[in-house]
Amino acid sequence: MLHQLRVYEIFEGNKAAFHDRFRDHAARIMERHGFRILAMWETSSEARTEFVYLLEWPDAETMAEGWSRLAADEEWSEIKRETAAAHGPLVGDIDERVLHAVPYSPKRIG
């Protein structure tokens, strides 16, 4: 089992559009492709606002296959085109980390 942490820079001017798209479309389409979202957060600093979410995968191969299927999904591609046309870019920098639990971790998520 492994976890993947994703951090998206989002923009204050179209933050609501980002959350609408993720809630109403991305999460649903991701689930269709085997994504298991454990939790989602928003955080902000003086420098930027971020959307952070944690995924759980059985292994690295399944994770890679899930992301490949999402990238090839026609519905998701169309939704991204439509929302970008209506609101401009919704996501800036993306940071990603694959997390491997250490044996002495006090609690395993999921």
N, C-alpha and C positions, 0 to 999 in steps of 0.2 A: 504494500500500500504506500502511495506517496501523495503528497499534497502540492498544489501549485498555487502560488500567490501571484495575483495580477494587480498591478497598480496603473490606473489610467489618469493622466492629467485631464481634467475637464474644465470648461470655461464658464465663468459666472454668467455671462450674457446668454448662454444657451444651455445652462445646466438642466433646466426643466425638460428640455427636448431630449437631452441625453438620457435622463432617468426614465422618461416616457418610453424611449426606444428600447432601453435595456429591459425594463419591467415588462413591456407589452410584446416585445418581439425577440430580443436576443436570448433572454433566459429560456423562453419556450423552444426556440430553435436549437439552442445548445442542448437542452434536455433530450430532444429528438435524436441528437448525435452522440448521446452517451455521457454528456457532461453531468457531474454531480456537484452543484454549487452548495457549499456548506454554510457560508455566511457572506454578507456584503456590508460595506461600511462607506461612509464619506468622511474625509478628513480635510482640514484646510489649515494653511499657514499664511503668513504674510505674502509668501512667494506664489502660492498656487493652491487650487482645490483639487483633491484626488478622490477617485472612486476606487475602492479596494475590494477585491473578492477572493475567496478561498475555494479552490476546487479539490475534490478527492478523486484519485484515479487508482485502479488496481495495479497498474504498471506503466512504464514509460512508453511501451509500444501502443497501448490503448490510448494514452494521452496524445501521442503523435497522430494516430489515426483519427481521433475526434477532431483535432484542429484541422486536419486535411479535409475532412468531410464538411466542417463548417465553412472553410474557405471556398469550397466548391458549391455550396448551397445557393441555388438561384434565388430563392425567396430572400435570404439574408443579403445577398448582393444587391437586389432591387431595393430593399428597405434602406440600406446604407446610401444608395444613390439618391433616393427620394428625400431622406432626411438631410443629407448634405446639401441638396439643391434648395431645400426650404429654409435651413438654419445655418448653413456654413459648416465648417468642420466641428464635430462634437467631441473629438478626442485629440489630445496633443501627444506628448510622449507616453510610451507604454513601457513599464518595467515588469519583468517576469522573473520569478524564482521558483525552482522546484525544491521542495522541502523534504528532507529525509529525517525522520524522527531518530533521535539518539536513544540508546537502550534505557537510559535513566530518566527519560521524559516522564513527568508525573501523570500526564493525562494524554491519551490519544483521542483526537477528534474523529467523530464519525464512528 
